[in-house]
Amino acid sequence: MKIKLWKKIKIIWLKSLAPGWSTCGHCDIPWKFVKRHETKCAKNLWCFPLCEKCWSELTIIQRLPHYQELMGRWGDSGVKYGPAVTRSVLNGG
């Protein structure tokens, strides 16, 4: 219980130090403080819903919902690039 509370406090504190920054879809830490894992979506398009640490700790199947959620936020572009992103994630990208 103490660890979960500490993690929540840490995330709130980090977010206060990076106003306006978006966050990793899994750990919720702002991009200002973590390295993003870039996945190729199309020829000249990369996306990064996960930080390197979370990407490396999650299985391919655990990663996929984070990419699908990001594609959902992209609207029409997400519909267009969603299948390519799914293939990339399933291939380990």
mmCIF file of the C-alpha atoms, coordinates in Angstrom:
data_MODEL
# 
_entry.id   MODEL 
# 
loop_
_atom_site.group_PDB 
_atom_site.id 
_atom_site.type_symbol 
_atom_site.label_atom_id 
_atom_site.label_alt_id 
_atom_site.label_comp_id 
_atom_site.label_asym_id 
_atom_site.label_entity_id 
_atom_site.label_seq_id 
_atom_site.pdbx_PDB_ins_code 
_atom_site.Cartn_x 
_atom_site.Cartn_y 
_atom_site.Cartn_z 
_atom_site.occupancy 
_atom_site.B_iso_or_equiv 
_atom_site.pdbx_formal_charge 
_atom_site.auth_seq_id 
_atom_site.auth_comp_id 
_atom_site.auth_asym_id 
_atom_site.auth_atom_id 
_atom_site.pdbx_PDB_model_num 
ATOM 1  C CA . MET A 1 1  ? 0.000  0.000  0.000   1.00 0.00 ? 1  MET A CA 1 
ATOM 2  C CA . LYS A 1 2  ? 2.802  2.410  0.895   1.00 0.00 ? 2  LYS A CA 1 
ATOM 3  C CA . ILE A 1 3  ? 4.551  1.772  -2.429  1.00 0.00 ? 3  ILE A CA 1 
ATOM 4  C CA . LYS A 1 4  ? 1.426  2.530  -4.470  1.00 0.00 ? 4  LYS A CA 1 
ATOM 5  C CA . LEU A 1 5  ? 0.829  5.731  -2.499  1.00 0.00 ? 5  LEU A CA 1 
ATOM 6  C CA . TRP A 1 6  ? 4.465  6.782  -2.985  1.00 0.00 ? 6  TRP A CA 1 
ATOM 7  C CA . LYS A 1 7  ? 4.212  6.150  -6.747  1.00 0.00 ? 7  LYS A CA 1 
ATOM 8  C CA . LYS A 1 8  ? 1.059  8.264  -6.969  1.00 0.00 ? 8  LYS A CA 1 
ATOM 9  C CA . ILE A 1 9  ? 2.675  11.096 -5.027  1.00 0.00 ? 9  ILE A CA 1 
ATOM 10 C CA . LYS A 1 10 ? 5.777  10.880 -7.253  1.00 0.00 ? 10 LYS A CA 1 
ATOM 11 C CA . ILE A 1 11 ? 3.667  11.080 -10.431 1.00 0.00 ? 11 ILE A CA 1 
ATOM 12 C CA . ILE A 1 12 ? 1.718  14.084 -9.125  1.00 0.00 ? 12 ILE A CA 1 
ATOM 13 C CA . TRP A 1 13 ? 4.994  15.785 -8.221  1.00 0.00 ? 13 TRP A CA 1 
ATOM 14 C CA . LEU A 1 14 ? 6.579  15.035 -11.623 1.00 0.00 ? 14 LEU A CA 1 
ATOM 15 C CA . LYS A 1 15 ? 3.475  16.303 -13.434 1.00 0.00 ? 15 LYS A CA 1 
ATOM 16 C CA . SER A 1 16 ? 3.676  19.527 -11.441 1.00 0.00 ? 16 SER A CA 1 
ATOM 17 C CA . LEU A 1 17 ? 7.245  19.963 -12.735 1.00 0.00 ? 17 LEU A CA 1 
ATOM 18 C CA . ALA A 1 18 ? 6.166  19.405 -16.352 1.00 0.00 ? 18 ALA A CA 1 
ATOM 19 C CA . PRO A 1 19 ? 2.895  21.279 -16.910 1.00 0.00 ? 19 PRO A CA 1 
ATOM 20 C CA . GLY A 1 20 ? 1.444  20.670 -20.364 1.00 0.00 ? 20 GLY A CA 1 
ATOM 21 C CA . TRP A 1 21 ? 3.574  17.601 -21.065 1.00 0.00 ? 21 TRP A CA 1 
ATOM 22 C CA . SER A 1 22 ? 1.776  14.407 -22.057 1.00 0.00 ? 22 SER A CA 1 
ATOM 23 C CA . THR A 1 23 ? 2.726  11.151 -20.344 1.00 0.00 ? 23 THR A CA 1 
ATOM 24 C CA . CYS A 1 24 ? 3.578  7.515  -20.912 1.00 0.00 ? 24 CYS A CA 1 
ATOM 25 C CA . GLY A 1 25 ? 0.366  5.567  -21.375 1.00 0.00 ? 25 GLY A CA 1 
ATOM 26 C CA . HIS A 1 26 ? 1.363  2.972  -18.796 1.00 0.00 ? 26 HIS A CA 1 
ATOM 27 C CA . CYS A 1 27 ? 3.353  4.596  -15.961 1.00 0.00 ? 27 CYS A CA 1 
ATOM 28 C CA . ASP A 1 28 ? 1.874  8.100  -16.454 1.00 0.00 ? 28 ASP A CA 1 
ATOM 29 C CA . ILE A 1 29 ? 5.266  9.810  -16.053 1.00 0.00 ? 29 ILE A CA 1 
ATOM 30 C CA . PRO A 1 30 ? 5.664  12.957 -18.219 1.00 0.00 ? 30 PRO A CA 1 
ATOM 31 C CA . TRP A 1 31 ? 7.822  12.639 -21.340 1.00 0.00 ? 31 TRP A CA 1 
ATOM 32 C CA . LYS A 1 32 ? 10.099 15.305 -19.898 1.00 0.00 ? 32 LYS A CA 1 
ATOM 33 C CA . PHE A 1 33 ? 11.460 12.671 -17.480 1.00 0.00 ? 33 PHE A CA 1 
ATOM 34 C CA . VAL A 1 34 ? 11.387 9.406  -19.441 1.00 0.00 ? 34 VAL A CA 1 
ATOM 35 C CA . LYS A 1 35 ? 12.726 8.244  -22.800 1.00 0.00 ? 35 LYS A CA 1 
ATOM 36 C CA . ARG A 1 36 ? 9.986  7.448  -25.280 1.00 0.00 ? 36 ARG A CA 1 
ATOM 37 C CA . HIS A 1 37 ? 9.897  4.220  -27.275 1.00 0.00 ? 37 HIS A CA 1 
ATOM 38 C CA . GLU A 1 38 ? 9.159  5.155  -30.867 1.00 0.00 ? 38 GLU A CA 1 
ATOM 39 C CA . THR A 1 39 ? 7.199  2.756  -33.070 1.00 0.00 ? 39 THR A CA 1 
ATOM 40 C CA . LYS A 1 40 ? 6.974  3.246  -36.820 1.00 0.00 ? 40 LYS A CA 1 
ATOM 41 C CA . CYS A 1 41 ? 3.370  3.887  -37.894 1.00 0.00 ? 41 CYS A CA 1 
ATOM 42 C CA . ALA A 1 42 ? 3.969  4.685  -41.557 1.00 0.00 ? 42 ALA A CA 1 
ATOM 43 C CA . LYS A 1 43 ? 6.819  5.644  -43.883 1.00 0.00 ? 43 LYS A CA 1 
ATOM 44 C CA . ASN A 1 44 ? 7.544  8.978  -42.169 1.00 0.00 ? 44 ASN A CA 1 
ATOM 45 C CA . LEU A 1 45 ? 5.386  8.672  -39.058 1.00 0.00 ? 45 LEU A CA 1 
ATOM 46 C CA . TRP A 1 46 ? 6.368  7.435  -35.597 1.00 0.00 ? 46 TRP A CA 1 
ATOM 47 C CA . CYS A 1 47 ? 4.253  7.173  -32.446 1.00 0.00 ? 47 CYS A CA 1 
ATOM 48 C CA . PHE A 1 48 ? 5.205  6.722  -28.819 1.00 0.00 ? 48 PHE A CA 1 
ATOM 49 C CA . PRO A 1 49 ? 2.496  5.790  -26.305 1.00 0.00 ? 49 PRO A CA 1 
ATOM 50 C CA . LEU A 1 50 ? 5.028  4.046  -24.024 1.00 0.00 ? 50 LEU A CA 1 
ATOM 51 C CA . CYS A 1 51 ? 8.344  4.951  -22.446 1.00 0.00 ? 51 CYS A CA 1 
ATOM 52 C CA . GLU A 1 52 ? 11.326 2.652  -23.005 1.00 0.00 ? 52 GLU A CA 1 
ATOM 53 C CA . LYS A 1 53 ? 11.085 1.209  -19.488 1.00 0.00 ? 53 LYS A CA 1 
ATOM 54 C CA . CYS A 1 54 ? 7.406  0.296  -19.750 1.00 0.00 ? 54 CYS A CA 1 
ATOM 55 C CA . TRP A 1 55 ? 7.781  -0.935 -23.329 1.00 0.00 ? 55 TRP A CA 1 
ATOM 56 C CA . SER A 1 56 ? 10.582 -3.288 -22.276 1.00 0.00 ? 56 SER A CA 1 
ATOM 57 C CA . GLU A 1 57 ? 8.676  -4.591 -19.237 1.00 0.00 ? 57 GLU A CA 1 
ATOM 58 C CA . LEU A 1 58 ? 5.356  -5.262 -21.030 1.00 0.00 ? 58 LEU A CA 1 
ATOM 59 C CA . THR A 1 59 ? 4.628  -8.157 -23.345 1.00 0.00 ? 59 THR A CA 1 
ATOM 60 C CA . ILE A 1 60 ? 3.512  -7.499 -26.908 1.00 0.00 ? 60 ILE A CA 1 
ATOM 61 C CA . ILE A 1 61 ? -0.099 -8.251 -25.955 1.00 0.00 ? 61 ILE A CA 1 
ATOM 62 C CA . GLN A 1 62 ? 0.125  -5.890 -22.950 1.00 0.00 ? 62 GLN A CA 1 
ATOM 63 C CA . ARG A 1 63 ? 1.525  -3.110 -25.170 1.00 0.00 ? 63 ARG A CA 1 
ATOM 64 C CA . LEU A 1 64 ? -1.181 -3.304 -27.835 1.00 0.00 ? 64 LEU A CA 1 
ATOM 65 C CA . PRO A 1 65 ? -4.009 -1.595 -25.848 1.00 0.00 ? 65 PRO A CA 1 
ATOM 66 C CA . HIS A 1 66 ? -1.786 1.464  -25.303 1.00 0.00 ? 66 HIS A CA 1 
ATOM 67 C CA . TYR A 1 67 ? -1.255 1.806  -29.046 1.00 0.00 ? 67 TYR A CA 1 
ATOM 68 C CA . GLN A 1 68 ? -4.950 1.233  -29.752 1.00 0.00 ? 68 GLN A CA 1 
ATOM 69 C CA . GLU A 1 69 ? -5.876 3.931  -27.221 1.00 0.00 ? 69 GLU A CA 1 
ATOM 70 C CA . LEU A 1 70 ? -3.476 6.358  -28.909 1.00 0.00 ? 70 LEU A CA 1 
ATOM 71 C CA . MET A 1 71 ? -4.918 5.555  -32.334 1.00 0.00 ? 71 MET A CA 1 
ATOM 72 C CA . GLY A 1 72 ? -8.391 6.229  -30.903 1.00 0.00 ? 72 GLY A CA 1 
ATOM 73 C CA . ARG A 1 73 ? -7.271 9.712  -29.874 1.00 0.00 ? 73 ARG A CA 1 
ATOM 74 C CA . TRP A 1 74 ? -5.946 10.336 -33.389 1.00 0.00 ? 74 TRP A CA 1 
ATOM 75 C CA . GLY A 1 75 ? -9.455 10.167 -34.858 1.00 0.00 ? 75 GLY A CA 1 
ATOM 76 C CA . ASP A 1 76 ? -9.462 9.702  -38.647 1.00 0.00 ? 76 ASP A CA 1 
ATOM 77 C CA . SER A 1 77 ? -5.674 9.404  -38.736 1.00 0.00 ? 77 SER A CA 1 
ATOM 78 C CA . GLY A 1 78 ? -5.904 6.613  -36.167 1.00 0.00 ? 78 GLY A CA 1 
ATOM 79 C CA . VAL A 1 79 ? -8.343 4.764  -38.406 1.00 0.00 ? 79 VAL A CA 1 
ATOM 80 C CA . LYS A 1 80 ? -5.961 5.231  -41.329 1.00 0.00 ? 80 LYS A CA 1 
ATOM 81 C CA . TYR A 1 81 ? -2.778 4.166  -39.511 1.00 0.00 ? 81 TYR A CA 1 
ATOM 82 C CA . GLY A 1 82 ? -4.265 1.770  -36.936 1.00 0.00 ? 82 GLY A CA 1 
ATOM 83 C CA . PRO A 1 83 ? -3.769 -1.466 -38.913 1.00 0.00 ? 83 PRO A CA 1 
ATOM 84 C CA . ALA A 1 84 ? -0.126 -0.601 -39.687 1.00 0.00 ? 84 ALA A CA 1 
ATOM 85 C CA . VAL A 1 85 ? 0.529  0.265  -36.040 1.00 0.00 ? 85 VAL A CA 1 
ATOM 86 C CA . THR A 1 86 ? -1.067 -2.989 -34.884 1.00 0.00 ? 86 THR A CA 1 
ATOM 87 C CA . ARG A 1 87 ? 1.132  -4.966 -37.301 1.00 0.00 ? 87 ARG A CA 1 
ATOM 88 C CA . SER A 1 88 ? 4.204  -3.088 -36.119 1.00 0.00 ? 88 SER A CA 1 
ATOM 89 C CA . VAL A 1 89 ? 3.432  -3.753 -32.434 1.00 0.00 ? 89 VAL A CA 1 
ATOM 90 C CA . LEU A 1 90 ? 2.672  -7.440 -33.060 1.00 0.00 ? 90 LEU A CA 1 
ATOM 91 C CA . ASN A 1 91 ? 5.999  -7.714 -34.900 1.00 0.00 ? 91 ASN A CA 1 
ATOM 92 C CA . GLY A 1 92 ? 7.810  -6.361 -31.845 1.00 0.00 ? 92 GLY A CA 1 
ATOM 93 C CA . GLY A 1 93 ? 8.059  -2.707 -32.919 1.00 0.00 ? 93 GLY A CA 1 
# 
